[in-house]
Amino acid sequence: MNASSSPAPSAQTDRFVHDRLPPQDQCPTLVYALPELRIPARANLVEVLFAKAAREGHSDRPFLRSDRITLSYADALARVNRIAQVLTEDFKLVPGNRVLLRGGNSIGMALAWLGVVQAGLVAVATMPLLRAKELGEIIEKAQPVLALCDASLLEELKIAKDQSATLQTIVPFNLMNEPGSLAVLSAQKDSQFTPCPVAADDIAMMAFTSGTTGKPKAAVHTHRDILAACETWPRHVLQAGPQDIVMGSPPLAFTFGLGGMLIFPMWAGASVYYPSIPYTPEAMVKLIRQVGATICYTAPTFYRQMAAFSRQHGVPSLRLCVSAGEGLPDATRQLWKDATGIEIIDGIGATEMFHIFISSAGGDVRRGAIGRVVPGYSARVVDDDGVEVPRGTIGKLAVMGPTGCRYLDDARQRNYVKDGWNYPGDAFMQDADGYFFYQARADDMIITAGYNVAGPEVEDALLKHPAVAECGVVGVPDDERGMIVKAFVVLKPDQLASDSLAKTLQDHVKATLAPFKYPRKIEFVPKLPRTETGKLQRFKLRQS
C-alpha cells in the first residue's frame, strides 16, 4: 500500500528535492497497516505536534528545558512562529527551499529546526564537529540558500560558505543582542504565523548518514514519514508520557537524536533537558539526578562508562534507558542493569528509515536479542536473492513499514531498496519466537578459514574481561585463512599492555566462544575511531 490517503497537491514551489528523489521503481513500498498510521493528506508535522499538545492540555507544561530557561509548549510555539516569520518575511524563503542547521543540542537548535519545518522549508541539520570540507560536501549536495548556525560554530561554516555558489546567508542563533542574529530578528515579529499548508508527502528534512562507511548519503523524509514514526516505536515500545523529562547525548542532527531528543517527547507531551556543558559520563549521571530526568538516550559505550558513576551517585528518577546507534553488547546491558536496576531498551533503526524498527522493552527483553519487530513494520532475514532463510540462520535484514529509504540523487539507492524492501546492511538471525539477534554489519562479517565470525560477538566476549574498557573487532587479510580476526583494545587505566595480557585475552575469548572466533591479532590502542554519534568506524580499523 503506497499511500495512507489520497495525496494532496504539493505546497513546495521549490522542487529541488522532489525532482531528485529516486524513480518509483527504486522507492520503498510504504505500508500503513495500523489505524494510527492513516495520516491526513495535508499535514504539517510541526503544526500537528503543537496542536496535539494543545488539545491534550499541555500548552502550559514544560517542553524545552536548560539550566537557564524553561519554555512551555505555548512559549515554544510563539518562538517557532517568530523564526518562521523571519525566514519567510525577512529572507523571502519559499516552501521547499533548504535551510542548513548547524548546532549542538540546545533550545536554540530545537526551535530553529521546528521553525524551518513549520514554514514548509527543508531542514538540513549537520553535526557540530564537521569541518569546512565536510560542510562543503553537504552544501554542494543539498544546495541550501540560508544557514542557521550556533554563534559558537560560525568559523568553519563561513569558510564553507565562501567556497559555495548557493549558500548566500548565515544567521547566527544562541546570540541574544547582536544585530542580525536570529534572536534580534525574531524579537521584531508578532508570532502570528500560519503554518505552511504542506502536503503530508512534502519534504520535511534531509538527514546525512553518519559516515561509518565513508562518503555520507542524504536520506529524505517527508512530514508523513516523521508523523508515522511517532505512531510506531514511541507509541508501542517506549510509551513515554507528559510527566517524563528526557535527557541524552545523541545530536539533533542525527535522526536517533532528533526523534528521541525532540520529536518523540513533543508527541508525548513530555519535556527535554539540553545541558549547557559538554556531556561526560559522570556529568550526565549527575545531571540526570539533578534534573530528575526519567528517560535517557545514549550509545552503548556511554552506558558502559556511566555505570560506575550511576552506582556511586544514584539515578533514582530514571525509569527508561534507550540504546541505539550501534550494537549493544550483552556485557554492557548487564553492567548497566547491575548498577541501576534498569533494563536497557535496545533498538535498531537507520537514518534511512528515520528511527527504530526492531526493539523490545521491559518484560519482553530477551538476553542477546535486540528485540522483535515494532508494530507497523515487517522484518525478515533473507539470503542474497531476497528469499527468507529458516529461523536460526544468519542472513541479511530486510524491513518494510510506514517509512523507507529515499536518497537524494544517489546511485546507492539501488543497494538499499530491492523489491520494495529496505536493506539496512545488517546481518541478523531470527529465532523461533520472532526475536532478532544482531550479528554484524553485513560487510563486517569476517570469513576466516570458511567460518563466519561476527565482530560484535567477539567484542562482547572481550568486554566481559575486567581489563578491557572498549574494543573493536574486524577482519584483516591473511594469506593462509583469507581473513583473520583482529581486535583493537582500549585497556582500563590501571592496565598495562603486554604480550602476556594479549594472550590472556585470547584465551578468555576461546573459553567464552567457539575457539575459531578468537582474535589471532590484538593491538592495544589509546582510543577507537568513532563518528560524532558514537558509532564505531570499523572501516577505519580495517584501514589501519
For each residue, the residues with C-beta under 8 A, 3 or more apart:
1: 4 29 30 31 32 33
2: 29 30
3: 6 7 30 32 201
4: 1 32 37 38 39 224 402
5: 38 39 40 41 200
6: 3 41
7: 3 41 199 200 201
8: 41 42 199 200 201
9: 199
10: 18 198 199 201 202
11: 95 120 196 197 198 199 202
12: 15 17 18 95 96 120 122 198 202 203
13: 94 95 96
14: 94 95 96 97
15: 12 18 19 96
16: 19 20 96 98 143
17: 12 20 21 96 98 122 203 206 220 408
18: 10 12 15 21 96 203
19: 15 16
20: 16 17 408 409
21: 17 18 27 220 406 408
22: 26 27 406 407 413 417
23: 26 27
24: 27
25:
26: 22 23 413 414 417
27: 21 22 23 24 404 406 417 420
28: 400 404 405 406 417 420 421 422
29: 1 2 400 404 420 421
30: 1 2 3 401 402 403 404
31: 1 376 378 400 401 402
32: 1 3 4 37 38 39 228 402
33: 1 37 376
34: 37 231 232 375 376
35: 38
36: 231 235
37: 4 32 33 34 228 231 232 376 402
38: 4 5 32 35
39: 4 5 32 43 200 224 227 228
40: 5 43 200
41: 5 6 7 8 199 200
42: 8 197 198 199 200
43: 39 40 47 48 198 199 200 223 224 227
44: 47 48 117 118 120 195 196 197 198 223
45: 48 49 117 204 223 226 227 263
46: 49 50 80 114 117 118 195
47: 43 44 50 51 118 195
48: 43 44 45 51 52 223 227
49: 45 46 52 53 230 263 266 267
50: 46 47 53 54 73 76 77 80
51: 47 48 54 55
52: 48 49 55 56 267 269
53: 49 50 56 58 59 61 63 73 266 269
54: 50 51 57 58 59 73 74
55: 51 52
56: 52 53 242 269
57: 54 61
58: 53 54 61 63 73 242 269
59: 53 54 72 73 74 77
60: 72 73 74
61: 53 57 58 72 73 242 269 271
62: 65 70 71 72 271
63: 53 58 71 72 73 75 76 265 266 271 272
64: 70 71 76 107 110 111 271 272 274
65: 62 69 70 71 107 245 271 272 273 274 291
66: 69 70 106 107 273 274 275 276
67: 275 276
68: 276
69: 65 66 107
70: 62 64 65 66 271
71: 62 63 64 65 75 76 79 107
72: 59 60 61 62 63 75 76
73: 50 53 54 58 59 60 61 63 76 77 269
74: 54 59 60 77 78
75: 63 71 72 78 79
76: 50 63 64 71 72 73 79 80 111 114
77: 50 59 73 74 80 81 191
78: 74 75 81 82 191
79: 71 75 76 82 83 111 115 186 191
80: 46 50 76 77 83 84 111 114 115 118
81: 77 78 84 85 115 118 189 191 192 193
82: 78 79 85 86 115 186 187 189 190 191 193
83: 79 80 86 87 111 112 114 115 116 118 119 182 186
84: 80 81 87 88 115 116 118 119 193 195
85: 81 82 88 89 90 186 189 190 191 192 193
86: 82 83 89 90 91 115 171 182 185 186 189
87: 83 84 90 91 93 99 115 116 119 121 146
88: 84 85 91 92 93 94 119 193
89: 85 86 92 189
90: 85 86 87 185
91: 86 87 88 146 169 171
92: 88 89
93: 87 88 97 99 119 121 145 146
94: 13 14 88 97
95: 11 12 13 14 119 120 121 196 198 202
96: 12 13 14 15 16 17 18 120 121 122 202 203
97: 14 93 94 121 122 144 145 146
98: 16 17 121 122 124 142 143 144 145 206
99: 87 93 116 121 122 123 124 144 145 146 147 148
100: 124 125 126 135 138 139 142 144 146 147 148 149 157 167
101: 109 112 113 116 123 124 125 126 147 148 149 253
102: 125 126 128 130 135 147 148 149 150 153 157
103: 106 108 109 112 128 148 149 150 153 173 174 252
104: 109 128 150 153 251
105: 109 110 251 252 257 261 274 275
106: 66 103 109 110 150 174 274 276
107: 64 65 66 69 71 110 111 274
108: 103 111 112 150 173 174 182
109: 101 103 104 105 106 112 113 150 173 174 252
110: 64 105 106 107 113 114 252 262 272 274
111: 64 76 79 80 83 107 108 114 115 173
112: 83 101 103 108 109 115 116 148 173 182
113: 101 109 110 116 117 123 125 252 258 262
114: 46 76 80 83 110 111 117 118 262
115: 79 80 81 82 83 84 86 87 111 112 118 119
116: 83 84 87 99 101 112 113 119 121 122 123 148
117: 44 45 46 113 114 120 121 123 204 205 223
118: 44 46 47 80 81 83 84 114 115 193 195 196
119: 83 84 87 88 93 95 115 116 193 195 196
120: 11 12 44 95 96 117 195 196 197 198 202
121: 87 93 95 96 97 98 99 116 117
122: 12 17 96 97 98 99 116 142 203 204 205 206
123: 99 101 113 116 117 204 205 206
124: 98 99 100 101 138 142 144 205 206 208
125: 100 101 102 113 205 207 252 253 258
126: 100 101 102 130 135 138 208 253
127: 130 210 251 253 254 532 533
128: 102 103 104 150 153 251 253 532
129: 532
130: 102 126 127 134 135 138 156 532
131: 134 135 156
132: 135 136 156 157 159 160 163
133: 136 137 160
134: 130 131 137 138
135: 100 102 126 130 131 132 138 139 156 157 160
136: 132 133 139 140 160 163 164
137: 133 134 140 141 215 216
138: 100 124 126 130 134 135 141 142 208 216 218
139: 100 135 136 142 143 144 160 161 164 166 167
140: 136 137 143 164
141: 137 138 208 218 408 409
142: 98 100 122 124 138 139 206 218 408
143: 16 98 139 140 166
144: 97 98 99 100 124 139 147 166 167
145: 93 97 98 99 166 167 168 169
146: 87 91 93 97 99 100 167 168 169 170 171
147: 99 100 101 102 144 157 161 167 169 170 171
148: 99 100 101 102 103 112 116 170 171 172 173 182
149: 100 101 102 103 153 154 157 170 171 172 173
150: 102 103 104 106 108 109 128 153 154 172 173 174
151: 154 172 173 174 175 178 181
152: 174
153: 102 103 104 128 149 150 156 157
154: 149 150 151 157 158 170 172
155: 158 159
156: 130 131 132 135 153 159 160
157: 100 102 132 135 147 149 153 154 160 161 170
158: 154 155 161 162 170
159: 132 155 156 162 163
160: 132 133 135 136 139 156 157 163 164 167
161: 139 147 157 158 164 167 170
162: 158 159
163: 132 136 159 160
164: 136 139 140 160 161 167
165:
166: 139 143 144 145
167: 100 139 144 145 146 147 160 161 164 170
168: 145 146
169: 91 145 146 147
170: 146 147 148 149 154 157 158 161 167
171: 86 91 146 147 148 149 180 181 182 185
172: 148 149 150 151 154 175 178 180 181 182
173: 103 108 109 111 112 148 149 150 151 181 182 183
174: 103 106 108 109 150 151 152
175: 151 172 178 181 182 183
176: 181 183 184
177: 181 183 184
178: 151 172 175 181 183 184
179: 184
180: 171 172 184 185
181: 151 171 172 173 175 176 177 178 184 185
182: 83 86 108 112 148 171 172 173 175 185 186
183: 173 175 176 177 178 186 187
184: 176 177 178 179 180 181 187 188
185: 86 90 171 180 181 182 188 189
186: 79 82 83 85 86 182 183 189
187: 82 183 184
188: 184 185
189: 81 82 85 86 89 185 186 193
190: 82 85
191: 77 78 79 81 82 85
192: 81 85
193: 81 82 84 85 88 118 119 189
194: 197
195: 44 46 47 84 118 119 120
196: 11 44 95 118 119 120
197: 11 42 44 120 194
198: 10 11 12 42 43 44 95 120 202 223
199: 7 8 9 10 11 41 42 43 202 223
200: 5 7 8 39 40 41 42 43 222 223 224 227
201: 3 7 8 10 222 223 224
202: 10 11 12 95 96 120 198 199 222 223
203: 12 17 18 96 122 206 220 221 222
204: 45 117 122 123 221 222 223 225 226
205: 117 122 123 124 125 220 221 226 258
206: 17 98 122 123 124 142 203 218 219 220 221 408
207: 125 218 219 221 253 254 255 258 351 354
208: 124 126 138 141 216 217 218 219 351
209: 212 216 217 218 219 351 352
210: 127 216 254 351 531 532 533 535
211: 214 215 216 531 537
212: 209 441 531 535 536 537 538 539
213: 441 443 539
214: 211 539
215: 137 211
216: 137 138 208 209 210 211
217: 208 209 407 408 410 412
218: 138 141 142 206 207 208 209 407 408 409 410
219: 206 207 208 209 255 351 352 405 406 407 408
220: 17 21 203 205 206 406 407 408
221: 203 204 205 206 207 225 226 255 354 403 406
222: 200 201 202 203 204 225 226
223: 43 44 45 48 117 198 199 200 201 202 204 226 227
224: 4 39 43 200 201 227 228 402
225: 204 221 222 228 229 354 402 403
226: 45 204 205 221 222 223 229 230 263 354
227: 39 43 45 48 200 223 224 230 231
228: 32 37 39 224 225 231 232 376 402 403
229: 225 226 232 233 234 259 263 354 355 402 403
230: 49 226 227 234 235 263 264 267
231: 34 36 37 227 228 234 235 376 402
232: 34 37 228 229 235 236 355 357 374 375 376 377 401 402
233: 229 236 237 238 347 349 355 356 357 359 374
234: 229 230 231 237 238 239 240 259 264 267 268
235: 36 230 231 232 238 239 375
236: 232 233 239 374 375 376
237: 233 234 345 347 356 359 360 361 371 374
238: 233 234 235 264 295 320 322 345 361
239: 234 235 236 361
240: 234 244 246 264 265 268 270 295 320
241: 244 268 269 270
242: 56 58 61 268 269 270
243: 270 294
244: 240 241 265 268 270 271 294 295 320
245: 65 270 271 272 273 291 292 293 294 295 317
246: 240 260 261 265 270 271 272 273 293 294 295 296 297
247: 272 273 275 284 287 288 291 293 295 296 297
248: 257 260 261 295 296 297 298 322
249: 257 279 284 297 298 299 302 534
250: 254 256 257 260 261 297 298 299 325 533 534
251: 104 105 127 128 254 257 532 533
252: 103 105 109 110 113 125 257 258 261 262
253: 101 125 126 127 128 207 257 258
254: 127 207 210 250 251 257 258 325 351 532 533
255: 207 219 221 258 259 349 351 354 355
256: 250 259 260 297 324 325 349 355 533
257: 105 248 249 250 251 252 253 254 260 261 262 297 533
258: 113 125 205 207 252 253 254 255 261 262 263
259: 229 234 255 256 262 263 264 354 355 356
260: 246 248 250 256 257 264 265 297 322 355
261: 105 246 248 250 252 257 258 265 272 274 297
262: 110 113 114 252 257 258 259 265 266 272
263: 45 49 226 229 230 258 259 266 267
264: 230 234 238 240 259 260 267 268 355
265: 63 240 244 246 260 261 262 268 270 271 272 295
266: 49 53 63 262 263 269 270
267: 49 52 230 234 263 264
268: 234 240 241 242 244 264 265
269: 52 53 56 58 61 73 241 242 266
270: 240 241 242 243 244 245 246 265 266 295
271: 61 62 63 64 65 70 244 245 246 265
272: 63 64 65 110 245 246 247 261 262 265
273: 65 66 245 246 247 287 291 293
274: 64 65 66 105 106 107 110 261
275: 66 67 105 247 278 279 283 287
276: 66 67 68 106
277: 283
278: 275 283
279: 249 275 283 284 302
280: 283 284
281: 284 285 302 305 306 309
282: 285 286 306 309
283: 275 277 278 279 280 286 287
284: 247 249 279 280 281 287 288 296 298 302 306
285: 281 282 288 289 306 309 310 312 313 315
286: 282 283 289 290 309 313
287: 247 273 275 283 284 290 291 293
288: 247 284 285 291 293 296 315 317 318
289: 285 286 292 313 314 315 316 317
290: 286 287
291: 65 245 247 273 287 288
292: 245 289 317
293: 245 246 247 273 287 288 296 317 318
294: 243 244 245 246 317 318 319 320
295: 238 240 244 245 246 247 248 265 270 318 319 320 321 322
296: 246 247 248 284 288 293 318 320 321 322
297: 246 247 248 249 250 256 257 260 261 322 324
298: 248 249 250 284 302 303 306 321 322 323 534
299: 249 250 302 303 323 324 325 326 533 534 535
300: 303 304 323 325 326 327 328 329 332
301: 304 305 326 332 470 530 534
302: 249 279 281 284 298 299 305 306 534
303: 298 299 300 306 307 321 323 328 332 335 336 344
304: 300 301 307 332 335 336 463 469 470
305: 281 301 302 308 309
306: 281 282 284 285 298 302 303 309 310 336
307: 303 304 310 311 335 336 338 339 340
308: 305 311 312 339
309: 281 282 285 286 305 306 312 313
310: 285 306 307 313 314 315 336 339 340
311: 307 308 339 340
312: 285 308 309
313: 285 286 289 309 310
314: 289 310
315: 285 288 289 310 318 340
316: 289
317: 245 288 289 292 293 294
318: 288 293 294 295 296 315 321 340 342
319: 294 295 342
320: 238 240 244 294 295 296 342 345 361
321: 295 296 298 303 318 336 340 342 344 345
322: 238 248 260 295 296 297 298 344 345 347
323: 298 299 300 303 328 333 344 345 346 347
324: 256 297 299 346 347 348 349 356
325: 250 254 256 299 300 533 534 535
326: 299 300 301 534 535 536
327: 300 438 440 456 459
328: 300 303 323 332 333 344 346 370
329: 300 332 333 456 459 460 463
330: 333 334 367 368 460
331: 334 335 460 463 464
332: 300 301 303 304 328 329 335 336 344 463
333: 323 328 329 330 336 337 343 344 346 367
334: 330 331 337 338
335: 303 304 307 331 332 338 339
336: 303 304 306 307 310 321 332 333 339 340 342 344
337: 333 334 340 341 342 343 344
338: 307 334 335
339: 307 308 310 311 335 336
340: 307 310 311 315 318 321 336 337
341: 337
342: 318 319 320 321 336 337
343: 333 337 361 362 365
344: 303 321 322 323 328 332 333 336 337
345: 237 238 320 321 322 323 359 360 361 365
346: 323 324 328 333 359 360 365 369 370 371
347: 233 237 322 323 324 356 358 359 370 371
348: 324 356 357 358 359 370 424 426 436 438
349: 233 255 256 324 353 354 355 356 357
350: 353 354 357 405 422 424
351: 207 208 209 210 219 254 255 354
352: 209 219 404 405 407 416 422 424
353: 349 350 357 399 401 403 404 405 422 424
354: 207 221 225 226 229 255 259 349 350 351 403
355: 229 232 233 255 256 259 260 264 349 403
356: 233 237 259 324 347 348 349 359 374
357: 232 233 348 349 350 353 373 374 377 379 399 401 403
358: 347 348 370 371 372 373 374 377 379 399 436
359: 233 237 345 346 347 348 356 370 371 372 374
360: 237 345 346 364 365 366 369 370 371 372 435
361: 237 238 239 320 343 345 364 365 371
362: 343 365
363:
364: 360 361 371 372
365: 343 345 346 360 361 362 369 371
366: 360 369 371 433 435
367: 330 333
368: 330 437
369: 346 360 365 366 431 435 436 437
370: 328 346 347 348 358 359 360 435 436 437 438
371: 237 346 347 358 359 360 361 364 365 366 435 436
372: 358 359 360 364 433 434 435 436
373: 357 358 377 378 379 434 436
374: 232 233 236 237 356 357 358 359 377 401
375: 34 232 235 236
376: 31 33 34 37 228 231 232 236 401 402
377: 232 357 358 373 374 399 400 401 402
378: 31 373 399 400 401
379: 357 358 373 397 398 399 400 430 436
380: 388 397 398 430
381: 388 389 393 394 395 396 397 398 428 429 430 436
382: 385 386 387 388 389 395 396 397 398
383: 386 387 389 395 396
384: 396
385: 382
386: 382 383 398 418 419 421
387: 382 383
388: 380 381 382 395
389: 381 382 383 393 394 395
390: 393
391: 430 431 432
392: 429 430 431 432
393: 381 389 390 429
394: 381 389 427 428 429 439 445 452 454
395: 381 382 383 388 389 427 428 429
396: 381 382 383 384 423 425 426 427 428 442
397: 379 380 381 382 423 424 426 427 428 436
398: 379 380 381 382 386 418 421 422 423
399: 353 357 358 377 378 379 421 422 423 424
400: 28 29 31 377 378 379 404 420 421 422
401: 30 31 232 353 357 374 376 377 378 404
402: 4 30 31 32 37 224 225 228 229 231 232 376 377
403: 30 221 225 228 229 353 354 355 357
404: 27 28 29 30 352 353 400 401 417 422
405: 28 219 350 352 353 413 416 417 422
406: 21 22 27 28 219 220 221 413
407: 22 217 218 219 220 352 410 412 413 416
408: 17 20 21 141 142 206 217 218 219 220
409: 20 141 218
410: 217 218 407 413
411: 414
412: 217 407 415 416
413: 22 26 405 406 407 410 416 417
414: 26 411 417 418
415: 412 423
416: 352 405 407 412 413 422 423 424 425
417: 22 26 27 28 404 405 413 414 420 421 422 423
418: 386 398 414 421 423
419: 386
420: 27 28 29 400 417
421: 28 29 386 398 399 400 417 418
422: 28 350 352 353 398 399 400 404 405 416 417
423: 396 397 398 399 415 416 417 418
424: 348 350 352 353 397 399 416
425: 396 416 441 442 443
426: 348 396 397 438 439 440 441 442
427: 394 395 396 397 438 439 440 441 442 444 445 454
428: 381 394 395 396 397 436 437 438 439
429: 381 392 393 394 395 436 437 439
430: 379 380 381 391 392 434 435 436 437
431: 369 391 392 434 435 437
432: 391 392
433: 366 372
434: 372 373 430 431
435: 360 366 369 370 371 372 430 431
436: 348 358 369 370 371 372 373 379 381 397 428 429 430
437: 368 369 370 428 429 430 431
438: 327 348 370 426 427 428 456
439: 394 426 427 428 429 445 454 456 457
440: 327 426 427 444 445 446 454 455 456 457
441: 212 213 425 426 427 444 445 538
442: 396 425 426 427 445
443: 213 425
444: 427 440 441 454 455 474 475 538
445: 394 427 439 440 441 442 452 453 454 455 475
446: 440 452 453 454 455 473 474 475 483 485
447: 450 451 452 453 475 482 483
448: 451 453 475 478 481 482 483 484 485 516
449: 480 481 482 516
450: 447
451: 447 448 516 517
452: 394 445 446 447
453: 445 446 447 448 457 458 475 485 516 517
454: 394 427 439 440 444 445 446 457 458
455: 440 444 445 446 458 459 472 473 474 475 485 538
456: 327 329 438 439 440 459 460 473
457: 439 440 453 454 460 461 513 517
458: 453 454 455 461 462 473 485 487 509 513 517 518 519
459: 327 329 455 456 462 463 471 472 473 487
460: 329 330 331 456 457 463 464
461: 457 458 464 508 509 512 513 517
462: 458 459 465 468 471 473 487 489 505 508 509 519
463: 304 329 331 332 459 460 468 470 471
464: 331 460 461 508 512
465: 462 468 504 505 508
466: 492
467: 491 492 495 501 504 505
468: 462 463 465 471 489 490 491 492 505
469: 304 490 491 492 493
470: 301 304 463 489 490 527 528
471: 459 462 463 468 487 488 489 490 528
472: 455 459 487 488 528 536 538 541
473: 446 455 456 458 459 462 485 486 487 488 519
474: 444 446 455 486 488 538 541 542
475: 444 445 446 447 448 453 455 483 484 485 486 542
476: 483 484 486 521 542
477: 482 483
478: 448 481 482 483 484
479:
480: 449
481: 448 449 478 484
482: 447 448 449 477 478
483: 446 447 448 475 476 477 478
484: 448 475 476 478 481 520 521
485: 446 448 453 455 458 473 475 517 518 519 520 521
486: 473 474 475 476 519 520 521 522 523 541
487: 458 459 462 471 472 473 505 519 521 522 523
488: 471 472 473 474 523 524 525 528 541 544
489: 462 468 470 471 505 522 523 524 525
490: 468 469 470 471 524 525 526 527 528
491: 467 468 469 495 496 497 501 524
492: 466 467 468 469 495
493: 469
494:
495: 467 491 492 501
496: 491 501
497: 491 501 502 524
498: 501 502
499: 502 503
500: 503 504
501: 467 491 495 496 497 498 504 505
502: 497 498 499 505 506 522 524
503: 499 500 506 507
504: 465 467 500 501 507 508
505: 462 465 467 468 487 489 501 502 508 509 519 522
506: 502 503 509 510 518 519 520 522
507: 503 504 510 511
508: 461 462 464 465 504 505 511 512
509: 458 461 462 505 506 512 513 517 518 519
510: 506 507 513 515 518
511: 507 508
512: 461 464 508 509
513: 457 458 461 509 510 517 518
514: 517
515: 510 518
516: 448 449 451 453
517: 451 453 457 458 461 485 509 513 514
518: 458 485 506 509 510 513 515
519: 458 462 473 485 486 487 505 506 509 522
520: 484 485 486 506
521: 476 484 485 486 487
522: 486 487 489 502 505 506 519
523: 486 487 488 489
524: 488 489 490 491 497 502
525: 488 489 490 528
526: 490
527: 470 490
528: 470 471 472 488 490 525 536 541
529: 536 537 540 541
530: 301 534 535 536 537
531: 210 211 212 534 535 537
532: 127 128 129 130 210 251 254
533: 127 210 250 251 254 256 257 299 325
534: 249 250 298 299 301 302 325 326 530 531
535: 210 212 299 325 326 530 531
536: 212 326 472 528 529 530 541
537: 211 212 529 530 531 540 541
538: 212 441 444 455 472 474 541 542
539: 212 213 214 542 543
540: 529 537 543 544
541: 472 474 486 488 528 529 536 537 538 544
542: 474 475 476 538 539
543: 539 540
544: 488 540 541
